[in-house]
Amino acid sequence: MKLQLSKYFIANVMTLITIACATIVFANTLGCSSKGMKGGSVLPTKYRTISVPIFDNATPDREMGFQLTEALQKRLQQTTAYTVTHDGRADTILRGKVVSVKLSQLSQSVATGLSEEVAYTVTLDWDWVDVRTGKSITARKGFAASGVVVTSRSQAEPLDLARFEVTQRLADDIVANLQSDW
């Protein structure tokens, strides 16, 4: 029995170390890059404003569309030279739809059989459109990100923590894709 417990413990520790390392590498990549920073952005300069209406939501998670839109608007304001405005005044519109939200068990307790870590994965489709021409500047289908939450009784984290992590990651990734694909 001790061998099984230590095997699961090691697997959980390795998962946490991998997630921590990936987060550090991701943060360092963003921090060292001039992309995304005001003044050093590689976004198209012919546009000055962008509208981000509330993302449509085809999932039971009622808050996801609102939270994602809010995170995306804030990220655009913080990291680009674009002014976020409403549809009628914008040069471009970034529209999207939350297609799916999934919970996936990453690890389970040997003692109880209950989930210890759960991945919260959100998949969406989005399209960035030039208002003047009606043409797509860039678009993605099946764009996804995940957040991990610890659900074991001793360290239980609310699912809202994973939702927050996912919305921030999606906002960062969408803005990075806007910068790289035009």
C-alpha positions in Angstrom: 0.0 0.0 0.0 2.8 2.4 0.8 4.2 1.9 -2.7 0.9 2.9 -4.3 0.5 6.0 -2.2 4.0 7.2 -3.0 3.5 6.5 -6.7 0.4 8.7 -6.7 2.1 11.3 -4.6 5.0 11.5 -7.0 2.7 11.7 -10.0 0.8 14.6 -8.3 4.0 16.4 -7.4 5.3 16.0 -11.0 2.1 17.4 -12.4 2.3 20.4 -10.2 6.0 20.9 -11.0 5.2 20.7 -14.8 2.4 23.2 -14.5 4.6 25.6 -12.4 7.5 25.3 -15.0 5.1 25.9 -17.9 3.7 29.0 -16.2 7.2 30.4 -15.5 8.3 29.8 -19.1 5.1 31.4 -20.4 5.4 34.5 -18.1 9.1 34.9 -19.0 8.3 34.7 -22.7 5.7 37.4 -22.4 7.8 39.6 -20.1 10.9 39.5 -22.3 9.0 40.2 -25.6 8.2 43.6 -26.9 5.1 42.2 -28.6 2.0 43.3 -26.9 3.4 46.2 -25.1 2.2 49.6 -25.9 4.5 51.3 -28.3 6.2 48.0 -29.3 3.1 46.2 -30.6 3.1 44.4 -33.9 -0.6 44.9 -34.5 -1.8 46.6 -37.7 -1.4 50.3 -37.4 -4.2 51.2 -39.8 -6.7 50.5 -37.0 -7.1 52.6 -33.9 -10.2 51.2 -32.2 -11.7 47.8 -31.5 -15.0 46.6 -30.2 -15.4 43.5 -28.2 -19.1 42.6 -27.8 -20.0 40.0 -25.2 -19.1 36.6 -26.6 -22.0 34.3 -27.4 -22.2 31.3 -25.1 -23.4 27.9 -26.1 -22.6 26.3 -22.8 -24.3 25.8 -19.4 -21.6 28.0 -17.8 -23.6 31.2 -17.9 -20.8 33.5 -16.7 -18.1 32.4 -19.2 -19.1 34.7 -22.0 -19.2 37.8 -19.8 -16.0 37.0 -17.9 -14.1 36.2 -21.1 -15.2 39.4 -22.8 -14.3 41.5 -19.7 -10.8 39.9 -19.5 -10.2 40.4 -23.2 -11.3 44.1 -23.1 -8.9 44.7 -20.2 -6.0 42.8 -21.9 -6.5 44.8 -25.1 -6.5 48.1 -23.1 -3.4 47.1 -21.1 -1.2 45.7 -23.9 -2.2 47.3 -27.2 -2.5 50.8 -28.6 -6.1 50.2 -29.6 -8.9 52.0 -27.9 -11.7 49.6 -26.9 -15.1 51.1 -27.8 -18.6 50.1 -28.9 -19.6 48.7 -32.3 -20.7 52.0 -33.9 -17.4 53.7 -33.4 -14.9 50.9 -33.9 -12.5 50.3 -36.9 -12.6 46.5 -36.0 -14.8 44.1 -34.2 -13.7 41.0 -32.3 -16.6 38.6 -32.0 -16.6 35.2 -30.5 -18.6 32.2 -29.2 -17.8 29.9 -26.3 -18.4 26.5 -27.8 -17.7 24.2 -24.9 -16.7 24.0 -21.3 -15.4 20.6 -20.0 -14.2 19.3 -16.7 -11.6 16.5 -16.9 -10.3 14.6 -14.0 -6.5 14.7 -13.8 -5.9 12.7 -10.6 -8.0 10.9 -8.1 -7.7 9.9 -4.4 -6.6 6.4 -3.8 -8.5 6.4 -0.5 -11.8 7.8 -1.7 -11.8 7.5 -5.4 -12.8 11.2 -5.7 -11.1 13.7 -8.0 -8.2 15.6 -6.5 -7.3 17.7 -9.5 -9.6 18.8 -12.3 -8.9 20.5 -15.6 -11.4 23.2 -16.6 -11.1 23.5 -20.4 -12.9 26.1 -22.5 -13.1 26.0 -26.3 -14.2 28.9 -28.4 -14.4 30.3 -32.0 -13.5 34.0 -32.7 -13.2 36.3 -35.6 -11.6 39.7 -35.9 -13.3 41.7 -38.6 -12.4 45.0 -40.4 -15.6 47.1 -40.1 -15.0 49.1 -43.3 -14.5 46.1 -45.6 -16.4 43.4 -43.7 -13.4 41.1 -44.2 -11.9 38.9 -41.6 -8.4 40.0 -40.4 -7.8 36.8 -38.5 -10.0 34.1 -37.0 -9.7 30.9 -35.0 -12.0 27.9 -34.6 -11.5 25.4 -31.7 -9.3 27.8 -29.8 -8.9 26.3 -26.3 -7.2 26.8 -22.9 -7.3 25.0 -19.6 -7.0 25.8 -15.9 -6.4 23.4 -13.1 -8.2 23.3 -9.8 -7.4 21.2 -6.7 -10.7 19.6 -5.5 -9.4 17.5 -2.6 -11.1 18.2 0.7 -7.9 19.4 2.4 -7.0 22.0 -0.2 -10.3 22.5 -2.0 -10.2 25.5 -4.4 -13.4 26.8 -5.9 -14.2 26.2 -9.6 -14.2 30.0 -10.0 -10.5 29.9 -9.6 -10.1 27.7 -12.6 -12.6 29.8 -14.6 -10.6 32.9 -13.8 -7.3 31.3 -14.9 -8.8 30.1 -18.1 -10.3 33.5 -19.0 -7.0 35.2 -18.4 -5.1 32.7 -20.4 -7.6 32.9 -23.3 -7.4 36.7 -23.3 -3.6 36.6 -23.4 -3.6 34.0 -26.2 -6.2 35.8 -28.3 -4.3 39.1 -28.1 -1.1 37.3 -29.0 -2.8 35.8 -32.0 -4.1 39.2 -33.1 -0.5 40.4 -33.1 0.9 37.5 -35.0 -1.5 36.8 -37.9 -2.3 39.8 -39.8 
